[in-house]
Amino acid sequence: METDVTEQLFRDDAYLRECDANVVASGKGVIILNRTVFYPMGGGQPGDTGTIEWQGNSANIIDTRYGENGMINHLVEESEHIPAPGTPVHAQIDWERRYKHMRMHTALHLLGSILKYGVTGGNISADKSRLDFDMEDTVDKENVNKKLVQLVAA
């Protein structure tokens, strides 16, 4: 089904790791699919990485970004061989990396529920994340940690 936007399968199932799709467009360093499990960079969270396979070939996806008109760009090294438009492909994310990002994302939401300040920024990565709060006071880190542990245990 050809559409003006990439169908974002990750919106309906964040645990979906792979899908079949068709190439809508491709060019130097980019593949655009009609549907994808790859989460694009946004909200402080990095874009997914993984692979796209077709007809015995594969391309390593090094990043995923929102493109124009609701399309999602699957970025590859410019030297990579890429599939032509119309080619059926199999897309698979690096699940271990995605799952770490999901866990960090959830942890930051929990932190935000404890600290009742406006959030002015943030960043998520697999190993370390941060939220920036609009606050003048310091917080009791031990108390915050205790509340986080209680929320996770609930």
MODELLER restraints for C-alpha pairs under 7 A, 6 or more apart:
rsr = mdl.restraints
at = mdl.atoms
rsr.add(forms.Gaussian(group=physical.xy_distance, feature=features.Distance(at['CA:2:A'], at['CA:34:A']), mean=6.44, stdev=0.5))
rsr.add(forms.Gaussian(group=physical.xy_distance, feature=features.Distance(at['CA:3:A'], at['CA:34:A']), mean=6.92, stdev=0.5))
rsr.add(forms.Gaussian(group=physical.xy_distance, feature=features.Distance(at['CA:5:A'], at['CA:69:A']), mean=6.53, stdev=0.5))
rsr.add(forms.Gaussian(group=physical.xy_distance, feature=features.Distance(at['CA:5:A'], at['CA:70:A']), mean=4.63, stdev=0.5))
rsr.add(forms.Gaussian(group=physical.xy_distance, feature=features.Distance(at['CA:5:A'], at['CA:71:A']), mean=4.87, stdev=0.5))
rsr.add(forms.Gaussian(group=physical.xy_distance, feature=features.Distance(at['CA:6:A'], at['CA:33:A']), mean=6.36, stdev=0.5))
rsr.add(forms.Gaussian(group=physical.xy_distance, feature=features.Distance(at['CA:6:A'], at['CA:34:A']), mean=4.82, stdev=0.5))
rsr.add(forms.Gaussian(group=physical.xy_distance, feature=features.Distance(at['CA:6:A'], at['CA:35:A']), mean=5.03, stdev=0.5))
rsr.add(forms.Gaussian(group=physical.xy_distance, feature=features.Distance(at['CA:6:A'], at['CA:36:A']), mean=6.95, stdev=0.5))
rsr.add(forms.Gaussian(group=physical.xy_distance, feature=features.Distance(at['CA:6:A'], at['CA:70:A']), mean=6.37, stdev=0.5))
rsr.add(forms.Gaussian(group=physical.xy_distance, feature=features.Distance(at['CA:6:A'], at['CA:71:A']), mean=4.88, stdev=0.5))
rsr.add(forms.Gaussian(group=physical.xy_distance, feature=features.Distance(at['CA:6:A'], at['CA:72:A']), mean=5.98, stdev=0.5))
rsr.add(forms.Gaussian(group=physical.xy_distance, feature=features.Distance(at['CA:7:A'], at['CA:34:A']), mean=6.11, stdev=0.5))
rsr.add(forms.Gaussian(group=physical.xy_distance, feature=features.Distance(at['CA:7:A'], at['CA:35:A']), mean=4.23, stdev=0.5))
rsr.add(forms.Gaussian(group=physical.xy_distance, feature=features.Distance(at['CA:7:A'], at['CA:36:A']), mean=6.29, stdev=0.5))
rsr.add(forms.Gaussian(group=physical.xy_distance, feature=features.Distance(at['CA:8:A'], at['CA:35:A']), mean=6.05, stdev=0.5))
rsr.add(forms.Gaussian(group=physical.xy_distance, feature=features.Distance(at['CA:8:A'], at['CA:36:A']), mean=5.61, stdev=0.5))
rsr.add(forms.Gaussian(group=physical.xy_distance, feature=features.Distance(at['CA:8:A'], at['CA:37:A']), mean=6.56, stdev=0.5))
rsr.add(forms.Gaussian(group=physical.xy_distance, feature=features.Distance(at['CA:9:A'], at['CA:35:A']), mean=6.74, stdev=0.5))
rsr.add(forms.Gaussian(group=physical.xy_distance, feature=features.Distance(at['CA:9:A'], at['CA:36:A']), mean=5.73, stdev=0.5))
rsr.add(forms.Gaussian(group=physical.xy_distance, feature=features.Distance(at['CA:9:A'], at['CA:37:A']), mean=5.23, stdev=0.5))
rsr.add(forms.Gaussian(group=physical.xy_distance, feature=features.Distance(at['CA:10:A'], at['CA:16:A']), mean=6.53, stdev=0.5))
rsr.add(forms.Gaussian(group=physical.xy_distance, feature=features.Distance(at['CA:10:A'], at['CA:37:A']), mean=5.05, stdev=0.5))
rsr.add(forms.Gaussian(group=physical.xy_distance, feature=features.Distance(at['CA:10:A'], at['CA:39:A']), mean=6.63, stdev=0.5))
rsr.add(forms.Gaussian(group=physical.xy_distance, feature=features.Distance(at['CA:16:A'], at['CA:37:A']), mean=6.59, stdev=0.5))
rsr.add(forms.Gaussian(group=physical.xy_distance, feature=features.Distance(at['CA:17:A'], at['CA:37:A']), mean=6.50, stdev=0.5))
rsr.add(forms.Gaussian(group=physical.xy_distance, feature=features.Distance(at['CA:17:A'], at['CA:92:A']), mean=5.88, stdev=0.5))
rsr.add(forms.Gaussian(group=physical.xy_distance, feature=features.Distance(at['CA:17:A'], at['CA:93:A']), mean=5.70, stdev=0.5))
rsr.add(forms.Gaussian(group=physical.xy_distance, feature=features.Distance(at['CA:17:A'], at['CA:95:A']), mean=6.31, stdev=0.5))
rsr.add(forms.Gaussian(group=physical.xy_distance, feature=features.Distance(at['CA:18:A'], at['CA:37:A']), mean=6.09, stdev=0.5))
rsr.add(forms.Gaussian(group=physical.xy_distance, feature=features.Distance(at['CA:18:A'], at['CA:91:A']), mean=5.42, stdev=0.5))
rsr.add(forms.Gaussian(group=physical.xy_distance, feature=features.Distance(at['CA:18:A'], at['CA:92:A']), mean=4.23, stdev=0.5))
rsr.add(forms.Gaussian(group=physical.xy_distance, feature=features.Distance(at['CA:18:A'], at['CA:93:A']), mean=6.37, stdev=0.5))
rsr.add(forms.Gaussian(group=physical.xy_distance, feature=features.Distance(at['CA:19:A'], at['CA:36:A']), mean=6.74, stdev=0.5))
rsr.add(forms.Gaussian(group=physical.xy_distance, feature=features.Distance(at['CA:19:A'], at['CA:37:A']), mean=6.51, stdev=0.5))
rsr.add(forms.Gaussian(group=physical.xy_distance, feature=features.Distance(at['CA:19:A'], at['CA:90:A']), mean=5.84, stdev=0.5))
rsr.add(forms.Gaussian(group=physical.xy_distance, feature=features.Distance(at['CA:19:A'], at['CA:91:A']), mean=5.40, stdev=0.5))
rsr.add(forms.Gaussian(group=physical.xy_distance, feature=features.Distance(at['CA:19:A'], at['CA:92:A']), mean=6.71, stdev=0.5))
rsr.add(forms.Gaussian(group=physical.xy_distance, feature=features.Distance(at['CA:20:A'], at['CA:89:A']), mean=5.78, stdev=0.5))
rsr.add(forms.Gaussian(group=physical.xy_distance, feature=features.Distance(at['CA:20:A'], at['CA:90:A']), mean=4.50, stdev=0.5))
rsr.add(forms.Gaussian(group=physical.xy_distance, feature=features.Distance(at['CA:20:A'], at['CA:91:A']), mean=6.19, stdev=0.5))
rsr.add(forms.Gaussian(group=physical.xy_distance, feature=features.Distance(at['CA:21:A'], at['CA:33:A']), mean=6.28, stdev=0.5))
rsr.add(forms.Gaussian(group=physical.xy_distance, feature=features.Distance(at['CA:21:A'], at['CA:34:A']), mean=6.17, stdev=0.5))
rsr.add(forms.Gaussian(group=physical.xy_distance, feature=features.Distance(at['CA:21:A'], at['CA:35:A']), mean=5.67, stdev=0.5))
rsr.add(forms.Gaussian(group=physical.xy_distance, feature=features.Distance(at['CA:21:A'], at['CA:88:A']), mean=5.84, stdev=0.5))
rsr.add(forms.Gaussian(group=physical.xy_distance, feature=features.Distance(at['CA:21:A'], at['CA:89:A']), mean=5.40, stdev=0.5))
rsr.add(forms.Gaussian(group=physical.xy_distance, feature=features.Distance(at['CA:21:A'], at['CA:90:A']), mean=6.27, stdev=0.5))
rsr.add(forms.Gaussian(group=physical.xy_distance, feature=features.Distance(at['CA:22:A'], at['CA:33:A']), mean=5.59, stdev=0.5))
rsr.add(forms.Gaussian(group=physical.xy_distance, feature=features.Distance(at['CA:22:A'], at['CA:34:A']), mean=5.72, stdev=0.5))
rsr.add(forms.Gaussian(group=physical.xy_distance, feature=features.Distance(at['CA:22:A'], at['CA:86:A']), mean=5.86, stdev=0.5))
rsr.add(forms.Gaussian(group=physical.xy_distance, feature=features.Distance(at['CA:22:A'], at['CA:87:A']), mean=5.59, stdev=0.5))
rsr.add(forms.Gaussian(group=physical.xy_distance, feature=features.Distance(at['CA:22:A'], at['CA:88:A']), mean=4.39, stdev=0.5))
rsr.add(forms.Gaussian(group=physical.xy_distance, feature=features.Distance(at['CA:22:A'], at['CA:89:A']), mean=5.79, stdev=0.5))
rsr.add(forms.Gaussian(group=physical.xy_distance, feature=features.Distance(at['CA:23:A'], at['CA:31:A']), mean=6.98, stdev=0.5))
rsr.add(forms.Gaussian(group=physical.xy_distance, feature=features.Distance(at['CA:23:A'], at['CA:32:A']), mean=5.87, stdev=0.5))
rsr.add(forms.Gaussian(group=physical.xy_distance, feature=features.Distance(at['CA:23:A'], at['CA:33:A']), mean=4.51, stdev=0.5))
rsr.add(forms.Gaussian(group=physical.xy_distance, feature=features.Distance(at['CA:23:A'], at['CA:34:A']), mean=6.40, stdev=0.5))
rsr.add(forms.Gaussian(group=physical.xy_distance, feature=features.Distance(at['CA:23:A'], at['CA:84:A']), mean=6.83, stdev=0.5))
rsr.add(forms.Gaussian(group=physical.xy_distance, feature=features.Distance(at['CA:23:A'], at['CA:85:A']), mean=4.80, stdev=0.5))
rsr.add(forms.Gaussian(group=physical.xy_distance, feature=features.Distance(at['CA:23:A'], at['CA:86:A']), mean=5.13, stdev=0.5))
rsr.add(forms.Gaussian(group=physical.xy_distance, feature=features.Distance(at['CA:23:A'], at['CA:87:A']), mean=5.38, stdev=0.5))
rsr.add(forms.Gaussian(group=physical.xy_distance, feature=features.Distance(at['CA:23:A'], at['CA:88:A']), mean=6.44, stdev=0.5))
rsr.add(forms.Gaussian(group=physical.xy_distance, feature=features.Distance(at['CA:24:A'], at['CA:32:A']), mean=5.55, stdev=0.5))
rsr.add(forms.Gaussian(group=physical.xy_distance, feature=features.Distance(at['CA:24:A'], at['CA:33:A']), mean=5.17, stdev=0.5))
rsr.add(forms.Gaussian(group=physical.xy_distance, feature=features.Distance(at['CA:24:A'], at['CA:34:A']), mean=5.82, stdev=0.5))
rsr.add(forms.Gaussian(group=physical.xy_distance, feature=features.Distance(at['CA:24:A'], at['CA:85:A']), mean=5.15, stdev=0.5))
rsr.add(forms.Gaussian(group=physical.xy_distance, feature=features.Distance(at['CA:24:A'], at['CA:86:A']), mean=6.13, stdev=0.5))
rsr.add(forms.Gaussian(group=physical.xy_distance, feature=features.Distance(at['CA:25:A'], at['CA:31:A']), mean=6.21, stdev=0.5))
rsr.add(forms.Gaussian(group=physical.xy_distance, feature=features.Distance(at['CA:25:A'], at['CA:32:A']), mean=5.12, stdev=0.5))
rsr.add(forms.Gaussian(group=physical.xy_distance, feature=features.Distance(at['CA:25:A'], at['CA:85:A']), mean=4.92, stdev=0.5))
rsr.add(forms.Gaussian(group=physical.xy_distance, feature=features.Distance(at['CA:26:A'], at['CA:32:A']), mean=5.96, stdev=0.5))
rsr.add(forms.Gaussian(group=physical.xy_distance, feature=features.Distance(at['CA:26:A'], at['CA:84:A']), mean=6.24, stdev=0.5))
rsr.add(forms.Gaussian(group=physical.xy_distance, feature=features.Distance(at['CA:26:A'], at['CA:85:A']), mean=6.19, stdev=0.5))
rsr.add(forms.Gaussian(group=physical.xy_distance, feature=features.Distance(at['CA:28:A'], at['CA:78:A']), mean=5.49, stdev=0.5))
rsr.add(forms.Gaussian(group=physical.xy_distance, feature=features.Distance(at['CA:29:A'], at['CA:75:A']), mean=5.62, stdev=0.5))
rsr.add(forms.Gaussian(group=physical.xy_distance, feature=features.Distance(at['CA:29:A'], at['CA:76:A']), mean=4.81, stdev=0.5))
rsr.add(forms.Gaussian(group=physical.xy_distance, feature=features.Distance(at['CA:29:A'], at['CA:77:A']), mean=5.49, stdev=0.5))
rsr.add(forms.Gaussian(group=physical.xy_distance, feature=features.Distance(at['CA:29:A'], at['CA:78:A']), mean=4.26, stdev=0.5))
rsr.add(forms.Gaussian(group=physical.xy_distance, feature=features.Distance(at['CA:30:A'], at['CA:73:A']), mean=6.04, stdev=0.5))
rsr.add(forms.Gaussian(group=physical.xy_distance, feature=features.Distance(at['CA:30:A'], at['CA:74:A']), mean=5.56, stdev=0.5))
rsr.add(forms.Gaussian(group=physical.xy_distance, feature=features.Distance(at['CA:30:A'], at['CA:75:A']), mean=4.61, stdev=0.5))
rsr.add(forms.Gaussian(group=physical.xy_distance, feature=features.Distance(at['CA:30:A'], at['CA:76:A']), mean=5.81, stdev=0.5))
rsr.add(forms.Gaussian(group=physical.xy_distance, feature=features.Distance(at['CA:31:A'], at['CA:73:A']), mean=5.99, stdev=0.5))
rsr.add(forms.Gaussian(group=physical.xy_distance, feature=features.Distance(at['CA:31:A'], at['CA:74:A']), mean=5.08, stdev=0.5))
rsr.add(forms.Gaussian(group=physical.xy_distance, feature=features.Distance(at['CA:31:A'], at['CA:75:A']), mean=6.51, stdev=0.5))
rsr.add(forms.Gaussian(group=physical.xy_distance, feature=features.Distance(at['CA:32:A'], at['CA:71:A']), mean=6.95, stdev=0.5))
rsr.add(forms.Gaussian(group=physical.xy_distance, feature=features.Distance(at['CA:32:A'], at['CA:72:A']), mean=6.12, stdev=0.5))
rsr.add(forms.Gaussian(group=physical.xy_distance, feature=features.Distance(at['CA:32:A'], at['CA:73:A']), mean=5.26, stdev=0.5))
rsr.add(forms.Gaussian(group=physical.xy_distance, feature=features.Distance(at['CA:32:A'], at['CA:74:A']), mean=6.14, stdev=0.5))
rsr.add(forms.Gaussian(group=physical.xy_distance, feature=features.Distance(at['CA:38:A'], at['CA:48:A']), mean=5.41, stdev=0.5))
rsr.add(forms.Gaussian(group=physical.xy_distance, feature=features.Distance(at['CA:38:A'], at['CA:64:A']), mean=6.73, stdev=0.5))
rsr.add(forms.Gaussian(group=physical.xy_distance, feature=features.Distance(at['CA:38:A'], at['CA:93:A']), mean=6.23, stdev=0.5))
rsr.add(forms.Gaussian(group=physical.xy_distance, feature=features.Distance(at['CA:39:A'], at['CA:47:A']), mean=5.54, stdev=0.5))
rsr.add(forms.Gaussian(group=physical.xy_distance, feature=features.Distance(at['CA:39:A'], at['CA:48:A']), mean=5.33, stdev=0.5))
rsr.add(forms.Gaussian(group=physical.xy_distance, feature=features.Distance(at['CA:39:A'], at['CA:64:A']), mean=6.67, stdev=0.5))
rsr.add(forms.Gaussian(group=physical.xy_distance, feature=features.Distance(at['CA:40:A'], at['CA:47:A']), mean=4.26, stdev=0.5))
rsr.add(forms.Gaussian(group=physical.xy_distance, feature=features.Distance(at['CA:40:A'], at['CA:48:A']), mean=6.30, stdev=0.5))
rsr.add(forms.Gaussian(group=physical.xy_distance, feature=features.Distance(at['CA:40:A'], at['CA:64:A']), mean=4.55, stdev=0.5))
rsr.add(forms.Gaussian(group=physical.xy_distance, feature=features.Distance(at['CA:40:A'], at['CA:65:A']), mean=4.43, stdev=0.5))
rsr.add(forms.Gaussian(group=physical.xy_distance, feature=features.Distance(at['CA:40:A'], at['CA:66:A']), mean=5.82, stdev=0.5))
rsr.add(forms.Gaussian(group=physical.xy_distance, feature=features.Distance(at['CA:40:A'], at['CA:72:A']), mean=6.90, stdev=0.5))
rsr.add(forms.Gaussian(group=physical.xy_distance, feature=features.Distance(at['CA:41:A'], at['CA:47:A']), mean=3.82, stdev=0.5))
rsr.add(forms.Gaussian(group=physical.xy_distance, feature=features.Distance(at['CA:41:A'], at['CA:64:A']), mean=6.18, stdev=0.5))
rsr.add(forms.Gaussian(group=physical.xy_distance, feature=features.Distance(at['CA:41:A'], at['CA:65:A']), mean=5.27, stdev=0.5))
rsr.add(forms.Gaussian(group=physical.xy_distance, feature=features.Distance(at['CA:44:A'], at['CA:122:A']), mean=5.86, stdev=0.5))
rsr.add(forms.Gaussian(group=physical.xy_distance, feature=features.Distance(at['CA:44:A'], at['CA:123:A']), mean=4.47, stdev=0.5))
rsr.add(forms.Gaussian(group=physical.xy_distance, feature=features.Distance(at['CA:44:A'], at['CA:124:A']), mean=5.61, stdev=0.5))
rsr.add(forms.Gaussian(group=physical.xy_distance, feature=features.Distance(at['CA:45:A'], at['CA:123:A']), mean=6.38, stdev=0.5))
rsr.add(forms.Gaussian(group=physical.xy_distance, feature=features.Distance(at['CA:45:A'], at['CA:124:A']), mean=4.93, stdev=0.5))
rsr.add(forms.Gaussian(group=physical.xy_distance, feature=features.Distance(at['CA:45:A'], at['CA:125:A']), mean=6.84, stdev=0.5))
rsr.add(forms.Gaussian(group=physical.xy_distance, feature=features.Distance(at['CA:46:A'], at['CA:124:A']), mean=6.94, stdev=0.5))
rsr.add(forms.Gaussian(group=physical.xy_distance, feature=features.Distance(at['CA:46:A'], at['CA:125:A']), mean=6.83, stdev=0.5))
rsr.add(forms.Gaussian(group=physical.xy_distance, feature=features.Distance(at['CA:47:A'], at['CA:63:A']), mean=5.38, stdev=0.5))
rsr.add(forms.Gaussian(group=physical.xy_distance, feature=features.Distance(at['CA:47:A'], at['CA:64:A']), mean=4.59, stdev=0.5))
rsr.add(forms.Gaussian(group=physical.xy_distance, feature=features.Distance(at['CA:47:A'], at['CA:65:A']), mean=6.26, stdev=0.5))
rsr.add(forms.Gaussian(group=physical.xy_distance, feature=features.Distance(at['CA:48:A'], at['CA:63:A']), mean=5.80, stdev=0.5))
rsr.add(forms.Gaussian(group=physical.xy_distance, feature=features.Distance(at['CA:48:A'], at['CA:64:A']), mean=5.61, stdev=0.5))
rsr.add(forms.Gaussian(group=physical.xy_distance, feature=features.Distance(at['CA:48:A'], at['CA:93:A']), mean=6.51, stdev=0.5))
rsr.add(forms.Gaussian(group=physical.xy_distance, feature=features.Distance(at['CA:48:A'], at['CA:98:A']), mean=6.49, stdev=0.5))
rsr.add(forms.Gaussian(group=physical.xy_distance, feature=features.Distance(at['CA:49:A'], at['CA:61:A']), mean=5.08, stdev=0.5))
rsr.add(forms.Gaussian(group=physical.xy_distance, feature=features.Distance(at['CA:49:A'], at['CA:62:A']), mean=5.14, stdev=0.5))
rsr.add(forms.Gaussian(group=physical.xy_distance, feature=features.Distance(at['CA:49:A'], at['CA:63:A']), mean=5.28, stdev=0.5))
rsr.add(forms.Gaussian(group=physical.xy_distance, feature=features.Distance(at['CA:49:A'], at['CA:64:A']), mean=6.85, stdev=0.5))
rsr.add(forms.Gaussian(group=physical.xy_distance, feature=features.Distance(at['CA:49:A'], at['CA:93:A']), mean=5.77, stdev=0.5))
rsr.add(forms.Gaussian(group=physical.xy_distance, feature=features.Distance(at['CA:49:A'], at['CA:94:A']), mean=5.67, stdev=0.5))
rsr.add(forms.Gaussian(group=physical.xy_distance, feature=features.Distance(at['CA:50:A'], at['CA:60:A']), mean=5.96, stdev=0.5))
rsr.add(forms.Gaussian(group=physical.xy_distance, feature=features.Distance(at['CA:50:A'], at['CA:61:A']), mean=5.05, stdev=0.5))
rsr.add(forms.Gaussian(group=physical.xy_distance, feature=features.Distance(at['CA:50:A'], at['CA:92:A']), mean=5.65, stdev=0.5))
rsr.add(forms.Gaussian(group=physical.xy_distance, feature=features.Distance(at['CA:50:A'], at['CA:93:A']), mean=4.15, stdev=0.5))
rsr.add(forms.Gaussian(group=physical.xy_distance, feature=features.Distance(at['CA:50:A'], at['CA:94:A']), mean=4.67, stdev=0.5))
rsr.add(forms.Gaussian(group=physical.xy_distance, feature=features.Distance(at['CA:51:A'], at['CA:58:A']), mean=6.61, stdev=0.5))
rsr.add(forms.Gaussian(group=physical.xy_distance, feature=features.Distance(at['CA:51:A'], at['CA:59:A']), mean=5.63, stdev=0.5))
rsr.add(forms.Gaussian(group=physical.xy_distance, feature=features.Distance(at['CA:51:A'], at['CA:60:A']), mean=4.62, stdev=0.5))
rsr.add(forms.Gaussian(group=physical.xy_distance, feature=features.Distance(at['CA:51:A'], at['CA:61:A']), mean=5.33, stdev=0.5))
rsr.add(forms.Gaussian(group=physical.xy_distance, feature=features.Distance(at['CA:51:A'], at['CA:91:A']), mean=5.93, stdev=0.5))
rsr.add(forms.Gaussian(group=physical.xy_distance, feature=features.Distance(at['CA:51:A'], at['CA:92:A']), mean=5.37, stdev=0.5))
rsr.add(forms.Gaussian(group=physical.xy_distance, feature=features.Distance(at['CA:51:A'], at['CA:93:A']), mean=6.43, stdev=0.5))
rsr.add(forms.Gaussian(group=physical.xy_distance, feature=features.Distance(at['CA:52:A'], at['CA:58:A']), mean=5.51, stdev=0.5))
rsr.add(forms.Gaussian(group=physical.xy_distance, feature=features.Distance(at['CA:52:A'], at['CA:59:A']), mean=5.34, stdev=0.5))
rsr.add(forms.Gaussian(group=physical.xy_distance, feature=features.Distance(at['CA:52:A'], at['CA:60:A']), mean=6.65, stdev=0.5))
rsr.add(forms.Gaussian(group=physical.xy_distance, feature=features.Distance(at['CA:52:A'], at['CA:89:A']), mean=6.47, stdev=0.5))
rsr.add(forms.Gaussian(group=physical.xy_distance, feature=features.Distance(at['CA:52:A'], at['CA:90:A']), mean=5.60, stdev=0.5))
rsr.add(forms.Gaussian(group=physical.xy_distance, feature=features.Distance(at['CA:52:A'], at['CA:91:A']), mean=4.41, stdev=0.5))
rsr.add(forms.Gaussian(group=physical.xy_distance, feature=features.Distance(at['CA:52:A'], at['CA:92:A']), mean=6.34, stdev=0.5))
rsr.add(forms.Gaussian(group=physical.xy_distance, feature=features.Distance(at['CA:53:A'], at['CA:59:A']), mean=6.51, stdev=0.5))
rsr.add(forms.Gaussian(group=physical.xy_distance, feature=features.Distance(at['CA:53:A'], at['CA:89:A']), mean=5.55, stdev=0.5))
rsr.add(forms.Gaussian(group=physical.xy_distance, feature=features.Distance(at['CA:53:A'], at['CA:90:A']), mean=5.12, stdev=0.5))
rsr.add(forms.Gaussian(group=physical.xy_distance, feature=features.Distance(at['CA:53:A'], at['CA:91:A']), mean=6.44, stdev=0.5))
rsr.add(forms.Gaussian(group=physical.xy_distance, feature=features.Distance(at['CA:54:A'], at['CA:88:A']), mean=6.63, stdev=0.5))
rsr.add(forms.Gaussian(group=physical.xy_distance, feature=features.Distance(at['CA:54:A'], at['CA:89:A']), mean=4.73, stdev=0.5))
rsr.add(forms.Gaussian(group=physical.xy_distance, feature=features.Distance(at['CA:54:A'], at['CA:90:A']), mean=6.41, stdev=0.5))
rsr.add(forms.Gaussian(group=physical.xy_distance, feature=features.Distance(at['CA:59:A'], at['CA:76:A']), mean=6.90, stdev=0.5))
rsr.add(forms.Gaussian(group=physical.xy_distance, feature=features.Distance(at['CA:59:A'], at['CA:80:A']), mean=6.36, stdev=0.5))
rsr.add(forms.Gaussian(group=physical.xy_distance, feature=features.Distance(at['CA:59:A'], at['CA:81:A']), mean=6.72, stdev=0.5))
rsr.add(forms.Gaussian(group=physical.xy_distance, feature=features.Distance(at['CA:59:A'], at['CA:82:A']), mean=6.51, stdev=0.5))
rsr.add(forms.Gaussian(group=physical.xy_distance, feature=features.Distance(at['CA:60:A'], at['CA:76:A']), mean=6.05, stdev=0.5))
rsr.add(forms.Gaussian(group=physical.xy_distance, feature=features.Distance(at['CA:61:A'], at['CA:74:A']), mean=6.06, stdev=0.5))
rsr.add(forms.Gaussian(group=physical.xy_distance, feature=features.Distance(at['CA:61:A'], at['CA:75:A']), mean=5.52, stdev=0.5))
rsr.add(forms.Gaussian(group=physical.xy_distance, feature=features.Distance(at['CA:61:A'], at['CA:76:A']), mean=4.99, stdev=0.5))
rsr.add(forms.Gaussian(group=physical.xy_distance, feature=features.Distance(at['CA:62:A'], at['CA:75:A']), mean=5.74, stdev=0.5))
rsr.add(forms.Gaussian(group=physical.xy_distance, feature=features.Distance(at['CA:62:A'], at['CA:76:A']), mean=5.50, stdev=0.5))
rsr.add(forms.Gaussian(group=physical.xy_distance, feature=features.Distance(at['CA:63:A'], at['CA:74:A']), mean=6.31, stdev=0.5))
rsr.add(forms.Gaussian(group=physical.xy_distance, feature=features.Distance(at['CA:63:A'], at['CA:75:A']), mean=5.21, stdev=0.5))
rsr.add(forms.Gaussian(group=physical.xy_distance, feature=features.Distance(at['CA:64:A'], at['CA:73:A']), mean=5.67, stdev=0.5))
rsr.add(forms.Gaussian(group=physical.xy_distance, feature=features.Distance(at['CA:64:A'], at['CA:74:A']), mean=4.71, stdev=0.5))
rsr.add(forms.Gaussian(group=physical.xy_distance, feature=features.Distance(at['CA:64:A'], at['CA:75:A']), mean=5.81, stdev=0.5))
rsr.add(forms.Gaussian(group=physical.xy_distance, feature=features.Distance(at['CA:65:A'], at['CA:72:A']), mean=5.91, stdev=0.5))
rsr.add(forms.Gaussian(group=physical.xy_distance, feature=features.Distance(at['CA:65:A'], at['CA:73:A']), mean=5.20, stdev=0.5))
rsr.add(forms.Gaussian(group=physical.xy_distance, feature=features.Distance(at['CA:65:A'], at['CA:74:A']), mean=6.74, stdev=0.5))
rsr.add(forms.Gaussian(group=physical.xy_distance, feature=features.Distance(at['CA:66:A'], at['CA:72:A']), mean=4.66, stdev=0.5))
rsr.add(forms.Gaussian(group=physical.xy_distance, feature=features.Distance(at['CA:66:A'], at['CA:73:A']), mean=5.95, stdev=0.5))
rsr.add(forms.Gaussian(group=physical.xy_distance, feature=features.Distance(at['CA:67:A'], at['CA:73:A']), mean=5.64, stdev=0.5))
rsr.add(forms.Gaussian(group=physical.xy_distance, feature=features.Distance(at['CA:97:A'], at['CA:126:A']), mean=6.33, stdev=0.5))
rsr.add(forms.Gaussian(group=physical.xy_distance, feature=features.Distance(at['CA:100:A'], at['CA:126:A']), mean=5.06, stdev=0.5))
rsr.add(forms.Gaussian(group=physical.xy_distance, feature=features.Distance(at['CA:101:A'], at['CA:124:A']), mean=6.65, stdev=0.5))
rsr.add(forms.Gaussian(group=physical.xy_distance, feature=features.Distance(at['CA:101:A'], at['CA:125:A']), mean=6.03, stdev=0.5))
rsr.add(forms.Gaussian(group=physical.xy_distance, feature=features.Distance(at['CA:101:A'], at['CA:126:A']), mean=5.22, stdev=0.5))
rsr.add(forms.Gaussian(group=physical.xy_distance, feature=features.Distance(at['CA:104:A'], at['CA:124:A']), mean=6.58, stdev=0.5))
rsr.add(forms.Gaussian(group=physical.xy_distance, feature=features.Distance(at['CA:104:A'], at['CA:129:A']), mean=6.73, stdev=0.5))
rsr.add(forms.Gaussian(group=physical.xy_distance, feature=features.Distance(at['CA:105:A'], at['CA:124:A']), mean=6.70, stdev=0.5))
rsr.add(forms.Gaussian(group=physical.xy_distance, feature=features.Distance(at['CA:108:A'], at['CA:131:A']), mean=6.96, stdev=0.5))
rsr.add(forms.Gaussian(group=physical.xy_distance, feature=features.Distance(at['CA:110:A'], at['CA:148:A']), mean=6.84, stdev=0.5))
rsr.add(forms.Gaussian(group=physical.xy_distance, feature=features.Distance(at['CA:111:A'], at['CA:148:A']), mean=6.88, stdev=0.5))
rsr.add(forms.Gaussian(group=physical.xy_distance, feature=features.Distance(at['CA:117:A'], at['CA:133:A']), mean=5.91, stdev=0.5))
rsr.add(forms.Gaussian(group=physical.xy_distance, feature=features.Distance(at['CA:117:A'], at['CA:134:A']), mean=5.92, stdev=0.5))
rsr.add(forms.Gaussian(group=physical.xy_distance, feature=features.Distance(at['CA:117:A'], at['CA:135:A']), mean=6.31, stdev=0.5))
rsr.add(forms.Gaussian(group=physical.xy_distance, feature=features.Distance(at['CA:118:A'], at['CA:133:A']), mean=5.62, stdev=0.5))
rsr.add(forms.Gaussian(group=physical.xy_distance, feature=features.Distance(at['CA:118:A'], at['CA:134:A']), mean=5.24, stdev=0.5))
rsr.add(forms.Gaussian(group=physical.xy_distance, feature=features.Distance(at['CA:119:A'], at['CA:131:A']), mean=6.83, stdev=0.5))
rsr.add(forms.Gaussian(group=physical.xy_distance, feature=features.Distance(at['CA:119:A'], at['CA:132:A']), mean=5.68, stdev=0.5))
rsr.add(forms.Gaussian(group=physical.xy_distance, feature=features.Distance(at['CA:119:A'], at['CA:133:A']), mean=4.49, stdev=0.5))
rsr.add(forms.Gaussian(group=physical.xy_distance, feature=features.Distance(at['CA:119:A'], at['CA:134:A']), mean=6.10, stdev=0.5))
rsr.add(forms.Gaussian(group=physical.xy_distance, feature=features.Distance(at['CA:120:A'], at['CA:132:A']), mean=5.34, stdev=0.5))
rsr.add(forms.Gaussian(group=physical.xy_distance, feature=features.Distance(at['CA:120:A'], at['CA:133:A']), mean=5.56, stdev=0.5))
rsr.add(forms.Gaussian(group=physical.xy_distance, feature=features.Distance(at['CA:120:A'], at['CA:134:A']), mean=6.17, stdev=0.5))
rsr.add(forms.Gaussian(group=physical.xy_distance, feature=features.Distance(at['CA:121:A'], at['CA:131:A']), mean=5.89, stdev=0.5))
rsr.add(forms.Gaussian(group=physical.xy_distance, feature=features.Distance(at['CA:121:A'], at['CA:132:A']), mean=4.92, stdev=0.5))
rsr.add(forms.Gaussian(group=physical.xy_distance, feature=features.Distance(at['CA:122:A'], at['CA:130:A']), mean=5.30, stdev=0.5))
rsr.add(forms.Gaussian(group=physical.xy_distance, feature=features.Distance(at['CA:122:A'], at['CA:131:A']), mean=4.17, stdev=0.5))
rsr.add(forms.Gaussian(group=physical.xy_distance, feature=features.Distance(at['CA:122:A'], at['CA:132:A']), mean=5.65, stdev=0.5))
rsr.add(forms.Gaussian(group=physical.xy_distance, feature=features.Distance(at['CA:123:A'], at['CA:129:A']), mean=5.53, stdev=0.5))
rsr.add(forms.Gaussian(group=physical.xy_distance, feature=features.Distance(at['CA:123:A'], at['CA:130:A']), mean=5.40, stdev=0.5))
rsr.add(forms.Gaussian(group=physical.xy_distance, feature=features.Distance(at['CA:123:A'], at['CA:131:A']), mean=6.65, stdev=0.5))
rsr.add(forms.Gaussian(group=physical.xy_distance, feature=features.Distance(at['CA:124:A'], at['CA:130:A']), mean=6.62, stdev=0.5))
